Amino acid sequence: MSPISHQAERRRRLLTRAVPIALVAAGAFIAGAIAGGRGAELSGARSFAEAWERQDFAAMYREISPAAAKRYPLTVFTNDYGKAQDTATVARVTTGDLAGEDVGGRQAAIVPVALDTHAFGQISGRLVLPLAGDRIAWSPNLVFPGLAPGDRLVRNARIPERAPILARDGTPLAEGPVTSRSSPLGPAAQSVAGVVSSPSSKQDRRLSRLGFPPGAPTGTSGLELAFNRRLAGRPGGQLVALAPAGGGPVLATSKPVPGNPVHTTIDPTLQRAAVAALGDQYGGVAALDARNGSVLALAGIAFSGPQPPGSTFKLITTTAALEAGIVKLTDQFPIQTSTVVGGREVANAHDEACGGSFVQAFAESCNSVFVPLGPKIGSQRLVNTAERYGFNSSPSLFNAAATRIVDPPQSAIPASIPNDLELGVSAIGQGQVLATPLEMASVAQTIADGGVRSPTRIVSDRKLRPSAKPVRVTSAQVASTLRELMIQVVTSGTGTAAALTGVQVAGKTGTAELGPKALEAGQQQSSGAAPEQKVDAWFTAFAPASDPKVAAAAMVVNASGDGGTVAAPIVRQILAAGLGIG
């Protein structure tokens, strides 16, 4: 015989180390002896085994005898292997060195095989492949070692205990069995924890391949979905070769392994406050630790339903304008009710006349001052500034694997804004600009931390955290200027409803007013709220302004009023709870 290749030797050692479970596949044959000298006859079996390792079922099928191919079409052959491997939760197939034997007066190829499975660990055994010349006289019991003719592979699953999701102080956000998850926070925890319910057909197939029984409840939203594999643990049970008459040998067994808890950064007090403040209004709330970006609370569509952020986006516009030297705080602007950009008139909210110094214009959220800044800043600078703040990137809540599972939408701005009109409306957070409360809370946190944006992580476990690192978005000087402008919004501008007794709050209001005709044209304009317009109310802030501890943002969709009257009081309640103010 020729020397054994390095790869073949590795396989031989692997299969020798594996603990066999006394599996013999072709029960119709009685093992004989006398191997050797059959290299040509084993060539088809070798190709068959190699193709099985590659999961190339079409190549395997080409090595079966014409009689077997006539009886079992490729679709049946492929389906049988797929079903067996799903039942056994096979992740990888490894075969060893083949040997030829006479089995019951017929030549056969003996194939050592090791199957790495999700639910049962490694299953090892051997397959006896009857030969017809250099082809395989295939039958369905050959899909898995240990099956006799007519046997069916069956998995009896045992589901482990699902692990809890915990707030930063250890309070459960979700605990108990999959059929009745609960939390001391009641419904307030669900915005973060999500729910466990019946799986989708796609989820069901994936979970079945991991060893869970069909239809087993699973995480379908929130952290229950993001970290379902971790929380759910590993199912156990038995793998049985079920005979047509019932009964049959147990091919493998395993014990269920309980899940591991997920530790979050959520503050239970703030979580209750966020959910209570939003109430039954449709929208979202996010609260962050102003010092490091950690998520303290989420409610509603905090990161799942981007909407035009309205004038809260003026924080980004002002950053770009200050960095480029386009404006100074002492610059004076005409007091007017509207402005014209790209040949189109854009009005101030409620047709109010505003202007004066840049500080006044920012405090009063004056569109007639900010719309012309868009073309002056230009597309590249405006987009680049927004992207530094986190736009056009997935939120950094958890690691890459969980992010792929949840697939949260991005806060977005077009990569290129083609004309002055669209630049103007983008500068006031409309047009095609979209943001989530989580993103706008992150903008506030960035300013609060001197221009450094931290990942908005919601998990404290090191392996589950996002890989993103803190990044400098703007200079400490620009951040300090923005802080002073935001203080004026709350002390004398549109955000006075967010003021707290004894604590200085820095904030920014936003009202996105979406006109139907503008929507049809792919444009949105800011003007007095006509009856047919839908209004989204926004507010983002941090406090205390001089030593920030909490940053928060709120958005209410189709609100009954503007950001200062609807969203600012929501954020005020959250800041008060976070700072322990009664």
GUSEKOL-432195 format. One record per residue (C-alpha): residue in three letters; x, y, z. Coordinates in steps of 0.02 Angstrom, whole numbers, plus 50000, padded with zeros to 5 digits. Example, Ala and Ser with C-alpha at 12.3 -4.5 7.8 and 13.67 -1.06 7.14 Angstrom:
residues 2
ALA506154977550390;SER506844994750357;
//
This chain:
residues 582
MET500005000050000;SER500575017749968;PRO501085028650117;ILE499645036750209;SER499475055250171;HIS499585068150310;GLN497715071950292;ALA497255053650295;GLU498345050850449;ARG497465065450537;ARG495775057850496;ARG496355040650555;ARG496915047750722;LEU495315057750741;LEU494255042550710;THR495335031650822;ARG495175043950966;ALA493285045450946;VAL492285033851059;PRO491265022250945;ILE489475018550985;ALA489495001550900;LEU488615007050743;VAL488454995350594;ALA487465002250449;ALA487084988550327;GLY486144976450437;ALA485734965150292;PHE487574960350276;ILE488584949450395;ALA490364955650414;GLY491624944450330;ALA493484946050319;ILE494794946550184;ALA495224964250134;GLY496534970550013;GLY496964972249831;ARG495364981149784;GLY495984998849750;ALA495045000649586;GLU493444993749659;LEU493555006049805;SER493825021449697;GLY491965025349687;ALA491755023149875;ARG493235034849905;SER492465048149794;PHE490805045349881;ALA491585048050054;GLU492565063450000;ALA490995071149923;TRP490035067550084;GLU491335077450181;ARG491055091950059;GLN489165089850071;ASP489145087949882;PHE487655076449866;ALA487625077249676;ALA489415070749670;MET488945057049794;TYR487475052249685;ARG488605049949533;GLU489485035749626;ILE487935024949656;SER487485010349544;PRO486305012349395;ALA485045000949481;ALA485055011749638;ALA484945027749535;LYS483435020849442;ARG482555017049606;TYR483055032749701;PRO483045049349605;LEU484315062849652;THR482955073049740;VAL482525058249853;PHE484365054549884;THR484755072649929;ASN483205074450037;ASP483605058550134;TYR485355064650177;GLY484745082050222;LYS483375075250334;ALA484545063250423;GLN485865076450452;ASP484585088950516;THR483875075750634;ALA485595071650702;THR486085090350700;VAL487645086350598;ALA488855100750577;ARG490315091450496;VAL490685074350423;THR492435066750428;THR492855049950350;GLY494385039050376;ASP495375026650271;LEU494275014650174;ALA494514995850176;GLY493774982450065;GLU492934967050139;ASP491874952550086;VAL490214954650173;GLY488994940350154;GLY489824934749994;ARG489774952349920;GLN491154965149907;ALA490934980550017;ALA491864996350065;ILE492064999350252;VAL492055018050289;PRO492535024350464;VAL491535040150496;ALA491465053650631;LEU490015065850634;ASP490165081750735;THR488425086650794;HIS487695101450887;ALA486615091151005;PHE487605075051032;GLY489435079651015;GLN490445068050904;ILE489625051950844;SER490835039050772;GLY490535022550687;ARG490715014250518;LEU489695012250362;VAL489684996350260;LEU489415001550080;PRO488944986549969;LEU489784987749799;ALA489154984249624;GLY490784984349528;ASP491595000949569;ARG489905008949613;ILE488885008549773;ALA487304998149785;TRP486495012149882;SER484935010949993;PRO484155023850113;ASN484845015850272;LEU486595021250217;VAL486245039550257;PHE486825037150436;PRO487865023950526;GLY486835012350634;LEU485265011250525;ALA484604994450466;PRO483524993150309;GLY481845001450343;ASP482465010850497;ARG482085029250520;LEU483205041350614;VAL482255049950756;ARG482785062950883;ASN481915064151052;ALA482385081451115;ARG482475088451292;ILE482475107451305;PRO483625115251437;GLU483165129151556;ARG483215146251473;ALA484385158651558;PRO483845175851620;ILE484195193151551;LEU484795204351691;ALA484855223151722;ARG486485230751781;ASP485995228351964;GLY485475210251936;THR483605213551923;PRO482875201051797;LEU482235209051638;ALA481645191851583;GLU481715175351677;GLY480815158851689;PRO480345145451563;VAL480075149051380;THR478195147551402;SER478065161051536;ARG479495173651540;SER479245187451668;SER480105202051755;PRO479855212151915;LEU479795227351799;GLY478245220251715;PRO477905226251537;ALA479245239751556;ALA480595226651530;GLN479915220351366;SER480575235151263;VAL482325228951301;ALA482145210251333;GLY480955207051189;VAL479835191751183;VAL479925172951168;SER478605165851053;SER478295153650911;PRO479705153750783;SER479545158650602;SER479755144350478;LYS481545150150444;GLN481945150850630;ASP481125133950657;ARG482235125650525;ARG483795133550598;LEU483345128750777;SER482905111050725;ARG484665109050654;LEU485315113750827;GLY484275100350911;PHE482695109450965;PRO481025101150931;PRO479935108450793;GLY478925123550850;ALA479905126051011;PRO479685144051075;THR481165155151039;GLY481725173251053;THR480865183250918;SER481305201250966;GLY482465211551075;LEU483865203351172;GLU482895187051175;LEU483185186450987;ALA484935194150983;PHE485645181551106;ASN484445167051084;ARG485835154051063;ARG486655159651226;LEU485035160651324;ALA484265144651256;GLY485725133351296;ARG485995116851207;PRO484615103951195;GLY484925085851240;GLY484005069651212;GLN484175053451116;LEU484545048950936;VAL483635032750893;ALA483635020850745;LEU481755017850744;ALA481245001350664;PRO479624999850562;ALA478864989450701;GLY479395001950834;GLY480875002150952;GLY482675001550901;PRO484415005250964;VAL484905021951040;LEU486315028550933;ALA486785043551041;THR486255052551199;SER486635069451276;LYS486095079651425;PRO485335096951398;VAL486505111251442;PRO485665126451522;GLY485865143451440;ASN486985157451502;PRO486275173951567;VAL486465190351474;HIS487025204851584;THR486455221751521;THR486845239951561;ILE485005243951589;ASP484535254251742;PRO482865247651808;THR482335264751876;LEU482665273351711;GLN481855259251613;ARG480245261151711;ALA480335280051689;ALA480625278951501;VAL479155267351471;ALA478025277451586;ALA478525293951505;LEU478165287651329;GLY476525280151387;ASP475365274551248;GLN476095286651121;TYR476885278650967;GLY478725283050966;GLY480355279051052;VAL481455284051197;ALA483295280751230;ALA484345285351382;LEU486245283651390;ASP487595285751518;ALA488315302451462;ARG490045297151520;ASN490265281251419;GLY488765278951303;SER488055263551390;VAL486195261151364;LEU485205264551523;ALA483445263051452;LEU482515259751290;ALA480655261251255;GLY479575259451101;ILE480445260550933;ALA482045267451010;PHE483155259650877;SER481965250650759;GLY480975264350670;PRO482015278650598;GLN481055294750564;PRO481565312150503;PRO482415319850656;GLY481885337550616;SER482845351450702;THR483785339850820;PHE484875337150665;LYS485395355450679;LEU486665349150806;ILE487555340450662;THR487315355250545;THR488015367150676;THR489505355650705;ALA489925356250519;ALA489645375050508;LEU490725378850660;GLU492125367350602;ALA492145375650430;GLY492085393250501;ILE490455396650410;VAL489615403950564;LYS490115412350727;LEU489015414350879;THR489005433150856;ASP488435432550674;GLN486805441850644;PHE485415435450532;PRO483865444350463;ILE482265441850560;GLN481045433950438;THR479685420750426;SER480435410650283;THR481885408850164;VAL482115403149985;VAL483295389149938;GLY483445381049767;GLY481995391549705;ARG480815385549841;GLU480165394349995;VAL480415385650162;ALA479495393150311;ASN479875393750495;ALA478805383350612;HIS477105391450636;ASP477685405150515;GLU478605413550658;ALA479805427850624;CYS481525423750695;GLY483355427350668;GLY484535438950760;SER486155431550828;PHE486615413650792;VAL486345409650976;GLN484555416250964;ALA484255407250799;PHE484825390750874;ALA483795393051032;GLU482235396950930;SER482635383250801;CYS482515395850659;ASN482375386950492;SER482635402950393;VAL484405403550466;PHE484835385050454;VAL484145380650283;PRO485395391950191;LEU486815384050290;GLY486555367550199;PRO487185373550029;LYS488595383350113;ILE489185367950206;GLY489015357050052;SER488555338850029;GLN490225330850069;ARG490515340250231;LEU488725338250294;VAL488685319550256;ASN490415316750328;THR489945325650489;ALA488345315550506;GLU489305299350478;ARG490565303850613;TYR489085305450730;GLY488515287850682;PHE487375289950531;ASN487485276750394;SER488155263950520;SER487285250350618;PRO486995254950801;SER488375248350914;LEU487255239251039;PHE488075222151039;ASN489335211250947;ALA489335208250760;ALA488465191350770;ALA486985198350868;THR486915213550755;ARG486735202250602;ILE485315192850687;VAL484325208250740;ASP484845218450587;PRO484335235350661;PRO484035249250534;GLN485325262850516;SER485045281150546;ALA485345287550371;ILE485835302150263;PRO486105300750074;ALA487915298050026;SER487755312749908;ILE486485326849916;PRO486305333549739;ASN485585351149749;ASP485345366449857;LEU483525362649898;GLU483915345349964;LEU485445351850056;GLY484355365150137;VAL483015353250198;SER484335340350250;ALA485155353650358;ILE483555354550461;GLY483385335650475;GLN482105332350341;GLY482235327450158;GLN482945309850158;VAL483765311150329;LEU483165297850452;ALA483655294750633;THR483165284650785;PRO483015290850964;LEU484545280151004;GLU485555289350872;MET485005306650930;ALA485355301851112;SER487095296851052;VAL487295313950970;ALA486895322151138;GLN488085310151228;THR489475314551106;ILE489285333151142;ALA489145329751328;ASP490795320251325;GLY491775334151241;GLY491545328151062;VAL491945309651089;ARG490625297051032;SER490585281051133;PRO489795264551078;THR487995263251136;ARG488265245951210;ILE486825237551299;VAL487755222151363;SER489135221351492;ASP489805203951449;ARG491465206951361;LYS491165194051223;LEU489445201151185;ARG489945219451175;PRO490175228751010;SER491955229750946;ALA491765248350911;LYS492885260151008;PRO492595278251062;VAL492955290350919;ARG493245308950917;VAL491865317050815;THR492305335250840;SER493465345850944;ALA493185349251128;GLN493005367651082;VAL491585364550958;ALA490755352651083;SER490865366151217;THR490045378751099;LEU488655366451059;ARG488385363651245;GLU488145382351273;LEU486935383351126;MET485935368651195;ILE485835376851366;GLN485035392051285;VAL483715380851204;VAL483125375251376;THR483325391751469;SER482565403451341;GLY482125394251181;THR480995380551117;GLY481465367751251;THR480965376251413;ALA479785361751454;ALA481345351151487;ALA482015362451625;LEU482365354751796;THR482405364151960;GLY484175365952022;VAL484965356751875;GLN485485364551710;VAL484895354851558;ALA485645356151382;GLY484475350951243;LYS483795352951067;THR482025351851002;GLY481475345150835;THR479845344750737;ALA479805335550572;GLU478315341550471;LEU477965330650322;GLY476865337650184;PRO476025325050067;LYS476515333949907;ALA478305335249963;LEU478295316850007;GLU477655312349834;ALA479075322349757;GLY480335313949870;GLN480555330049968;GLN479955335950137;GLN479745353850191;SER479655362850356;SER478225375050371;GLY476735378850479;ALA475835362650517;ALA474365362150399;PRO472955349950438;GLU473555337350310;GLN475315336650380;LYS475985323150494;VAL477125329550632;ASP478495320050724;ALA479045327950889;TRP480855326350948;PHE481945331551093;THR483715326551141;ALA484685332551294;PHE485935329151431;ALA486095334351613;PRO486835341351718;ALA487545352551582;SER489155355851678;ASP489455337751731;PRO488395326651617;LYS487795310051685;VAL486265305851579;ALA485915308951394;ALA484195305351323;ALA483115307451169;ALA481265305351135;MET480255304650976;VAL478365304050957;VAL477675299550786;ASN476155309050723;ALA476225319650879;SER474885331550940;GLY476145345750950;ASP477945350650919;GLY479535344150999;GLY479555357151135;THR477805353251197;VAL477715334351168;ALA479475326851172;ALA480375338651292;PRO479275334051442;ILE479625315551408;VAL481505318451414;ARG481295329251569;GLN480505314551661;ILE481925303051610;LEU483285315251661;ALA482425318051828;ALA482345299251859;GLY484155297051809;LEU484745310851924;GLY483615305852068;ILE482585321752063;GLY480825319652130;
//
